[in-house]
Amino acid sequence: MTRTDERRRATGATFPDAIETDLPGRLDRLPAGRFHALVIVALGITWLLDGLEVTLAGSVAGVLKEPAALGLTNTDVGLASSAYVAGAVLGALVFGWLTDRIGRRKLFFVTLAVYIAATGATAVAWDFWSFLAFRFLTGAGIGGEYAAINSTIQEFMPPKFRGWIDLGINGTFWVGAALGAVGSVWLLDPAVLPIDTGWRVCFLIGATLALVILLMRAWIPESPRWLLLHGHEARAKSIVDAIETRYHERAIPLPEPDAPRLRLRPRRGTSLREVAHTLLRRYRSRSLVALSLMTAQAFFYNAIFFTYALVLTDFYGVAVDRVGWYLLPFALGNFAGPLVLGRLFDVLGRKVMIAFTYAMSGVLLTLSGYLFHLGLLDSRTQTAAWMIIFFFASAAASSAYLTVSENFPVEIRALTIATFYAFGTALGGIAGPVLFGHLIDTGERDAVFVGYLVGSALMVAAAIVVLRWGTAAERRPLESVATPLSALATHADTPSESRNGQKSSGRA
């Protein structure tokens, strides 16, 4: 008798011994339709919120240093940015574990509520320490969103366009960034609002937008894949039937599922011991890839983006109320990257495109950093360089979340997203803003260039890792990429990997 069976007997919980189902295959055979658009808008808009938050934090950095505001130093700004990231790390871990245990749908309401309360509180911060605390809590809400949202989206999107959709959704971060940039230009103008009022209104925008999103999420059902694993076969079937009915009503023919039927043993949850075994032994090479990708992109993005306003103001003399305008082309490059390159991740393949975008990002940052070091850039050419670099880096960063969310079993998907996000962000994201804030405080271009070189090296190293140990997950069902831990019969996958990181048999 397994530990799960013992817990079942002790609690009196009843689960069927086995479920044989074709529901995942029925979801995967669906053509793109209104339901998918609804999921993308209601859940994918989370990234827009994060973009808005990060942009506002970067845009108001200069204003927060004013005595009439909070009177922060560059180091304080870096610490507040790191507090946001640290909160996201903790929030991801706690809410990620809960997402796998009690359901995707419940958690994407809880995490959004945390975000609304915390970002609203940020608007009334009265000193550095209160600002720090509220930024930490805001990060906790966003970190929890990553786990709940990414796992839900992955489990609803068909394999043939899963990569493109995932990258495109991640790219909407930059729609929020652009909105934050434009809003901050106006709200931070002393002629419009007093210095100590404009930045507070900026944060209230995020809370207001999130309230609207909270209502939109009422339309999204629980993931049928999660329901199956927890013994709710009837509910899962009713959800899939309802989705298919929309196609039948519009006379859209549906092909037969081409994935084999699954035989699963439902479970209440997965122990942390089994999670550790899965990540460190069964899929150890995938874990190395995931950690490398998440760490590199976290340092690359957080180090540069959280401090871009300080570079513009301290090295190029840009007025703090004009910083937002410089973000618009920067955001355009970031948004265009996943949209333009995203389809290639499904056509050319994951390994090739992930390695290409990571390597290009590192090489281009080194070149632009060298020009910055020589003093050959001004504020406009620096922004143009960032626009080109992050065209590739945005697709690269988005592919990191795609890799983590589709390369591990459904039972631990949310916690796995949270774990690698947490470790990667802790290693690369917390240290980055603090390090760059300190380097910028030196006023020396040489010091900042060293920071750019560190970010470049991490991106190139991650490209090498994914070429060596990456998984070809394009156009494959999730259950084929990673067999469920509760599966009684497997297909197109094996339970372990050999020492070189490839599967010992089955499809590679």
C-alpha positions as CSV (number, residue, x, y, z in Angstrom):
1,M,0.0,0.0,0.0
2,T,1.4,3.4,-1.0
3,R,1.5,6.4,1.4
4,T,-1.2,8.0,-0.7
5,D,-3.4,5.0,-0.2
6,E,-2.7,5.0,3.6
7,R,-3.7,8.7,3.8
8,R,-6.9,7.9,1.8
9,R,-7.9,5.1,4.2
10,A,-7.0,7.2,7.3
11,T,-9.2,10.2,6.1
12,G,-12.0,8.2,4.7
13,A,-11.5,9.8,1.3
14,T,-12.8,7.8,-1.7
15,F,-11.1,7.7,-5.0
16,P,-11.6,5.3,-7.9
17,D,-8.8,2.8,-8.2
18,A,-8.2,3.9,-11.8
19,I,-9.6,6.2,-14.5
20,E,-9.3,5.5,-18.2
21,T,-9.9,8.7,-20.1
22,D,-9.5,10.5,-23.5
23,L,-10.2,13.9,-22.1
24,P,-6.6,15.3,-22.5
25,G,-6.6,14.1,-26.1
26,R,-10.0,15.7,-26.7
27,L,-8.7,19.0,-25.4
28,D,-5.6,18.8,-27.6
29,R,-7.5,18.1,-30.8
30,L,-9.4,21.4,-30.6
31,P,-8.8,24.1,-33.2
32,A,-8.1,27.6,-32.0
33,G,-11.5,29.1,-30.9
34,R,-13.3,31.6,-28.7
35,F,-12.6,29.5,-25.5
36,H,-8.9,29.7,-26.0
37,A,-9.2,33.4,-26.6
38,L,-11.1,33.8,-23.4
39,V,-8.4,31.9,-21.5
40,I,-5.7,34.0,-23.0
41,V,-7.3,37.2,-22.1
42,A,-8.6,36.4,-18.7
43,L,-5.4,34.6,-17.5
44,G,-2.7,35.9,-19.7
45,I,-3.4,39.5,-18.7
46,T,-1.5,38.7,-15.5
47,W,1.6,39.4,-17.4
48,L,0.3,42.8,-18.3
49,L,-0.1,43.5,-14.6
50,D,3.4,42.5,-13.9
51,G,4.7,44.7,-16.7
52,L,2.7,47.6,-15.3
53,E,4.1,47.0,-11.8
54,V,7.7,46.6,-12.9
55,T,7.5,49.7,-15.2
56,L,5.9,51.9,-12.6
57,A,8.6,50.9,-10.1
58,G,11.3,51.7,-12.6
59,S,9.6,54.9,-13.8
60,V,9.0,56.3,-10.3
61,A,12.5,55.4,-9.1
62,G,13.8,58.9,-9.9
63,V,10.8,60.6,-8.2
64,L,11.2,58.5,-5.1
65,K,14.6,60.0,-4.6
66,E,13.1,63.4,-4.2
67,P,12.9,64.8,-0.7
68,A,9.3,65.7,-1.4
69,A,8.5,62.0,-2.0
70,L,10.2,59.3,0.1
71,G,13.8,60.6,-0.3
72,L,15.3,57.2,-1.3
73,T,18.8,56.6,-2.5
74,N,19.8,54.5,-5.5
75,T,20.7,51.7,-3.2
76,D,17.2,52.0,-1.5
77,V,15.6,51.8,-4.9
78,G,17.6,48.6,-5.7
79,L,16.6,47.1,-2.3
80,A,12.9,47.8,-2.9
81,S,13.2,46.1,-6.3
82,S,14.9,43.2,-4.7
83,A,12.1,43.0,-2.1
84,Y,9.5,42.8,-4.8
85,V,11.5,39.9,-6.4
86,A,12.0,38.2,-3.0
87,G,8.2,38.4,-2.4
88,A,7.6,36.9,-5.8
89,V,9.9,34.0,-4.9
90,L,8.2,33.2,-1.6
91,G,4.7,33.7,-3.1
92,A,5.5,31.4,-6.0
93,L,6.6,28.6,-3.7
94,V,3.7,28.9,-1.2
95,F,1.0,29.4,-3.8
96,G,2.5,27.0,-6.3
97,W,2.3,24.2,-3.8
98,L,-1.4,25.1,-3.0
99,T,-2.2,25.3,-6.7
100,D,-1.2,21.7,-7.3
101,R,-3.0,20.6,-4.1
102,I,-6.3,22.5,-4.1
103,G,-6.8,23.5,-7.7
104,R,-5.7,26.0,-10.4
105,R,-8.9,28.0,-10.3
106,K,-9.1,28.7,-6.6
107,L,-5.5,30.0,-6.5
108,F,-5.7,32.3,-9.5
109,F,-8.4,34.2,-7.5
110,V,-6.4,34.2,-4.2
111,T,-3.2,35.4,-5.8
112,L,-4.9,38.2,-7.6
113,A,-6.6,39.3,-4.4
114,V,-3.2,39.5,-2.7
115,Y,-1.9,41.6,-5.5
116,I,-4.8,44.0,-5.4
117,A,-4.4,44.6,-1.6
118,A,-0.7,45.0,-1.7
119,T,-0.3,47.3,-4.7
120,G,-3.1,49.4,-3.3
121,A,-1.2,49.6,0.0
122,T,2.0,50.6,-1.8
123,A,0.2,53.8,-2.9
124,V,-0.1,54.9,0.7
125,A,3.5,54.0,1.8
126,W,4.9,56.6,4.2
127,D,8.6,55.8,4.3
128,F,11.2,53.5,2.9
129,W,10.3,50.5,5.2
130,S,6.6,50.6,4.5
131,F,7.3,50.9,0.8
132,L,9.7,47.9,1.1
133,A,7.1,45.8,2.9
134,F,4.3,46.5,0.4
135,R,6.5,45.9,-2.6
136,F,7.4,42.5,-1.0
137,L,3.7,41.6,-0.6
138,T,2.9,42.8,-4.2
139,G,5.7,40.5,-5.4
140,A,4.2,37.6,-3.5
141,G,0.9,38.0,-5.3
142,I,2.5,38.2,-8.7
143,G,4.8,35.2,-7.9
144,G,1.8,33.1,-7.0
145,E,0.1,34.2,-10.3
146,Y,3.0,32.8,-12.3
147,A,2.4,29.2,-10.9
148,A,-1.4,29.2,-11.1
149,I,-1.7,30.9,-14.5
150,N,1.1,29.2,-16.4
151,S,-0.1,25.7,-15.3
152,T,-3.7,26.5,-16.3
153,I,-2.8,27.9,-19.7
154,Q,-0.6,25.0,-20.5
155,E,-3.3,22.5,-19.7
156,F,-5.9,24.1,-22.0
157,M,-3.7,25.0,-25.0
158,P,-3.4,22.4,-27.9
159,P,0.1,21.2,-28.7
160,K,0.2,22.6,-32.2
161,F,0.3,26.2,-31.1
162,R,1.1,25.9,-27.4
163,G,4.6,27.4,-27.8
164,W,3.5,30.4,-29.8
165,I,0.5,31.1,-27.4
166,D,2.7,30.8,-24.3
167,L,5.4,33.1,-25.7
168,G,2.8,35.6,-26.9
169,I,1.1,35.7,-23.5
170,N,4.4,36.3,-21.8
171,G,5.0,39.1,-24.3
172,T,1.9,41.0,-23.0
173,F,4.1,41.9,-20.1
174,W,5.3,44.7,-22.4
175,V,1.8,46.0,-23.1
176,G,1.6,46.7,-19.4
177,A,5.0,48.2,-19.5
178,A,4.0,50.6,-22.2
179,L,0.8,51.5,-20.4
180,G,2.9,52.1,-17.3
181,A,5.4,54.2,-19.2
182,V,2.8,56.5,-20.8
183,G,0.8,56.8,-17.6
184,S,3.9,57.7,-15.6
185,V,5.0,60.4,-18.0
186,W,1.8,62.2,-17.4
187,L,1.3,61.4,-13.7
188,L,4.9,62.2,-12.7
189,D,4.7,65.6,-14.4
190,P,4.8,68.2,-11.5
191,A,2.6,70.4,-13.6
192,V,-0.1,67.8,-13.5
193,L,0.2,66.4,-10.0
194,P,2.4,67.2,-6.9
195,I,5.5,65.1,-6.7
196,D,4.3,63.1,-3.7
197,T,0.9,62.4,-5.3
198,G,1.7,61.3,-8.9
199,W,3.7,58.2,-8.0
200,R,1.0,57.1,-5.6
201,V,-1.7,57.3,-8.3
202,C,0.6,55.2,-10.5
203,F,0.3,52.3,-8.2
204,L,-3.5,52.7,-7.7
205,I,-3.8,52.1,-11.5
206,G,-2.6,48.5,-11.1
207,A,-5.0,47.8,-8.3
208,T,-8.0,49.2,-10.3
209,L,-7.1,47.2,-13.4
210,A,-6.8,44.0,-11.3
211,L,-10.3,44.4,-9.9
212,V,-11.6,44.2,-13.5
213,I,-9.5,41.1,-14.2
214,L,-10.9,39.5,-11.1
215,L,-14.4,39.6,-12.6
216,M,-13.2,38.2,-15.9
217,R,-11.7,35.1,-14.3
218,A,-15.2,34.0,-13.2
219,W,-15.6,32.7,-16.8
220,I,-12.6,30.2,-16.6
221,P,-13.3,26.6,-15.5
222,E,-11.0,24.4,-13.5
223,S,-8.4,22.5,-15.5
224,P,-9.9,19.1,-16.5
225,R,-6.4,17.6,-16.3
226,W,-6.1,18.6,-12.6
227,L,-9.7,17.4,-11.9
228,L,-8.9,13.9,-13.4
229,L,-5.8,13.5,-11.2
230,H,-7.9,14.3,-8.1
231,G,-10.7,11.9,-8.9
232,H,-13.3,14.4,-10.3
233,E,-13.8,12.7,-13.6
234,A,-17.4,13.7,-14.0
235,R,-16.6,17.4,-13.5
236,A,-13.7,17.2,-15.9
237,K,-15.9,15.5,-18.5
238,S,-18.7,18.1,-18.2
239,I,-16.1,20.9,-18.7
240,V,-14.7,19.3,-21.9
241,D,-18.2,18.6,-23.1
242,A,-19.2,22.2,-22.6
243,I,-16.1,23.4,-24.5
244,E,-16.8,21.0,-27.4
245,T,-20.5,22.1,-27.5
246,R,-19.4,25.6,-28.6
247,Y,-17.7,24.1,-31.7
248,H,-20.7,21.9,-32.5
249,E,-23.1,24.9,-32.2
250,R,-21.0,26.7,-34.8
251,A,-20.8,23.5,-37.0
252,I,-17.0,23.3,-36.7
253,P,-15.9,19.7,-37.2
254,L,-13.6,18.2,-34.6
255,P,-11.1,15.5,-35.5
256,E,-10.7,12.3,-33.5
257,P,-8.2,12.5,-30.7
258,D,-4.8,11.2,-31.9
259,A,-3.4,10.6,-28.4
260,P,-3.8,7.3,-26.6
261,R,-6.3,7.0,-23.8
262,L,-4.7,7.5,-20.4
263,R,-5.1,5.2,-17.4
264,L,-4.6,7.2,-14.1
265,R,-4.8,6.5,-10.4
266,P,-6.3,9.6,-8.8
267,R,-4.5,11.0,-5.8
268,R,-5.1,13.8,-3.2
269,G,-1.6,15.3,-3.6
270,T,2.0,14.6,-4.2
271,S,4.5,14.5,-1.3
272,L,7.5,16.8,-1.3
273,R,9.7,13.7,-1.2
274,E,8.2,12.5,-4.5
275,V,8.6,16.0,-5.9
276,A,12.3,16.1,-5.0
277,H,12.8,12.6,-6.5
278,T,11.1,13.6,-9.7
279,L,13.2,16.8,-10.1
280,L,16.5,15.5,-8.9
281,R,16.5,12.0,-10.2
282,R,13.8,11.2,-12.7
283,Y,14.2,14.5,-14.6
284,R,17.5,15.7,-13.4
285,S,18.8,16.9,-16.8
286,R,15.5,18.8,-17.4
287,S,15.9,20.4,-14.0
288,L,19.4,21.6,-14.9
289,V,18.0,23.1,-18.1
290,A,15.2,24.8,-16.3
291,L,17.4,26.3,-13.5
292,S,19.9,27.6,-16.1
293,L,17.2,29.3,-18.2
294,M,15.4,30.8,-15.3
295,T,18.5,32.1,-13.5
296,A,20.0,33.6,-16.7
297,Q,16.9,35.5,-17.8
298,A,16.1,36.6,-14.2
299,F,19.5,38.3,-13.8
300,F,19.4,39.6,-17.3
301,Y,16.0,41.2,-17.0
302,N,15.8,42.3,-13.4
303,A,19.3,43.7,-13.3
304,I,18.8,45.9,-16.4
305,F,15.1,46.6,-16.4
306,F,14.8,47.6,-12.7
307,T,17.6,50.1,-13.1
308,Y,17.2,51.4,-16.7
309,A,15.7,54.6,-15.3
310,L,18.8,55.2,-13.2
311,V,21.1,54.7,-16.2
312,L,19.1,57.2,-18.2
313,T,19.0,59.8,-15.4
314,D,22.5,59.3,-14.0
315,F,24.5,58.8,-17.2
316,Y,22.5,60.5,-19.9
317,G,20.9,63.3,-17.9
318,V,17.3,62.4,-18.8
319,A,14.7,64.2,-16.7
320,V,12.8,61.9,-14.4
321,D,9.5,62.9,-15.8
322,R,10.7,62.0,-19.3
323,V,12.0,58.5,-18.6
324,G,8.7,56.9,-19.5
325,W,9.0,58.0,-23.2
326,Y,12.3,56.1,-23.5
327,L,10.5,52.9,-22.4
328,L,8.1,52.8,-25.3
329,P,10.5,51.6,-28.0
330,F,12.1,49.3,-25.4
331,A,8.7,47.8,-24.7
332,L,7.9,47.6,-28.4
333,G,11.0,45.4,-29.0
334,N,10.1,43.2,-26.1
335,F,6.5,42.7,-27.2
336,A,7.4,42.1,-30.8
337,G,10.0,39.5,-30.1
338,P,7.7,36.7,-28.8
339,L,5.0,37.5,-31.4
340,V,7.4,37.4,-34.4
341,L,9.7,34.6,-33.2
342,G,7.1,32.6,-31.2
343,R,5.8,30.5,-34.1
344,L,9.3,29.3,-34.9
345,F,9.4,27.6,-31.4
346,D,6.6,25.3,-32.7
347,V,8.0,24.9,-36.3
348,L,11.8,24.8,-35.9
349,G,11.7,23.4,-32.4
350,R,12.3,24.3,-28.8
351,K,16.0,23.5,-28.5
352,V,17.1,25.5,-31.6
353,M,15.1,28.6,-30.9
354,I,15.8,28.7,-27.1
355,A,19.5,28.4,-27.7
356,F,19.4,31.0,-30.5
357,T,17.5,33.7,-28.5
358,Y,19.6,33.2,-25.4
359,A,22.9,33.4,-27.2
360,M,21.8,36.4,-29.3
361,S,20.7,38.3,-26.2
362,G,24.1,37.7,-24.5
363,V,26.2,38.7,-27.6
364,L,24.2,41.8,-28.3
365,L,24.4,43.0,-24.7
366,T,28.1,42.6,-24.7
367,L,28.4,44.7,-27.9
368,S,26.1,47.5,-26.6
369,G,27.8,47.4,-23.2
370,Y,31.2,47.9,-24.8
371,L,29.8,51.0,-26.7
372,F,28.4,52.3,-23.4
373,H,31.8,51.7,-21.8
374,L,33.5,53.8,-24.5
375,G,30.9,56.6,-24.2
376,L,29.7,56.2,-27.8
377,L,26.0,56.0,-27.0
378,D,23.5,58.7,-26.1
379,S,20.1,58.3,-24.5
380,R,18.5,57.6,-27.9
381,T,21.0,55.1,-29.3
382,Q,21.2,53.4,-25.9
383,T,17.4,52.9,-26.0
384,A,17.7,51.6,-29.6
385,A,20.3,49.1,-28.5
386,W,18.1,47.9,-25.7
387,M,15.2,47.6,-28.1
388,I,17.1,45.3,-30.4
389,I,18.6,43.2,-27.5
390,F,15.3,42.6,-25.8
391,F,13.6,41.7,-29.1
392,F,15.5,38.4,-28.6
393,A,15.7,38.4,-24.8
394,S,12.0,38.7,-24.4
395,A,11.4,35.5,-26.5
396,A,14.2,33.9,-24.5
397,A,12.8,34.8,-21.2
398,S,9.3,33.6,-22.2
399,S,10.7,30.3,-23.4
400,A,12.1,29.7,-20.0
401,Y,8.6,29.7,-18.5
402,L,7.4,27.6,-21.4
403,T,10.1,25.0,-20.8
404,V,9.4,24.7,-17.1
405,S,5.7,24.4,-17.5
406,E,5.6,21.7,-20.1
407,N,8.6,19.5,-19.2
408,F,7.4,18.1,-15.9
409,P,4.4,16.0,-14.8
410,V,1.0,17.5,-14.4
411,E,0.8,16.6,-10.7
412,I,3.6,18.9,-9.8
413,R,3.4,21.4,-12.7
414,A,2.5,24.5,-10.6
415,L,5.0,23.7,-7.8
416,T,7.7,23.0,-10.4
417,I,7.1,26.4,-12.1
418,A,7.3,28.0,-8.7
419,T,10.4,26.1,-7.6
420,F,12.5,27.0,-10.7
421,Y,11.1,30.5,-10.8
422,A,12.0,30.9,-7.1
423,F,15.5,29.4,-7.3
424,G,16.3,31.1,-10.6
425,T,15.0,34.4,-9.4
426,A,16.7,34.1,-6.1
427,L,20.0,33.4,-7.8
428,G,19.7,35.9,-10.6
429,G,16.9,38.3,-9.9
430,I,17.4,39.4,-6.3
431,A,21.1,40.0,-6.6
432,G,20.8,41.7,-10.0
433,P,19.0,45.0,-9.0
434,V,21.1,45.4,-5.9
435,L,24.3,44.8,-7.8
436,F,23.4,47.2,-10.6
437,G,22.1,49.8,-8.2
438,H,25.5,49.8,-6.5
439,L,27.4,49.8,-9.8
440,I,25.4,52.8,-11.0
441,D,26.0,54.6,-7.7
442,T,29.7,54.5,-8.4
443,G,29.1,56.7,-11.4
444,E,31.7,54.7,-13.4
445,R,30.9,53.2,-16.8
446,D,33.6,50.6,-16.3
447,A,31.7,49.2,-13.3
448,V,28.3,49.1,-15.1
449,F,30.0,47.3,-18.1
450,V,31.2,44.6,-15.8
451,G,27.6,44.0,-14.7
452,Y,26.5,43.8,-18.4
453,L,29.2,41.2,-19.0
454,V,28.0,39.0,-16.1
455,G,24.5,39.0,-17.6
456,S,25.8,38.2,-21.1
457,A,27.8,35.3,-19.8
458,L,24.8,33.8,-18.0
459,M,22.7,33.9,-21.2
460,V,25.3,32.3,-23.4
461,A,25.9,29.6,-20.8
462,A,22.2,28.8,-20.7
463,A,22.2,28.5,-24.5
464,I,24.9,25.9,-24.3
465,V,23.0,24.0,-21.6
466,V,19.8,23.8,-23.5
467,L,21.6,22.6,-26.7
468,R,23.1,19.8,-24.7
469,W,20.2,18.7,-22.5
470,G,17.1,20.4,-23.8
471,T,13.9,18.5,-24.6
472,A,12.1,18.5,-28.0
473,A,8.6,19.3,-26.7
474,E,7.2,21.0,-29.8
475,R,3.8,19.8,-31.0
476,R,3.6,17.0,-28.4
477,P,0.8,16.4,-25.9
478,L,1.8,17.3,-22.3
479,E,1.4,13.7,-21.3
480,S,3.9,12.7,-24.0
481,V,6.5,15.2,-22.9
482,A,6.2,14.1,-19.3
483,T,4.2,11.1,-18.3
484,P,1.9,11.8,-15.3
485,L,3.2,10.4,-12.0
486,S,-0.2,8.7,-11.4
487,A,-0.2,7.0,-14.8
488,L,-0.8,3.3,-14.8
489,A,0.1,2.9,-18.5
490,T,2.5,5.2,-20.2
491,H,3.1,6.2,-23.8
492,A,5.8,8.0,-25.7
493,D,7.7,8.6,-22.6
494,T,9.8,6.7,-20.0
495,P,10.0,7.2,-16.2
496,S,13.7,8.1,-16.1
497,E,16.5,9.7,-18.0
498,S,19.9,8.4,-18.6
499,R,23.0,10.1,-17.3
500,N,23.5,12.2,-20.5
501,G,20.1,13.8,-19.9
502,Q,18.2,12.0,-22.7
503,K,15.5,9.4,-22.1
504,S,16.7,5.9,-22.0
505,S,14.0,4.9,-24.5
506,G,10.9,6.2,-26.3
507,R,10.6,9.5,-28.1
508,A,13.4,12.0,-27.4
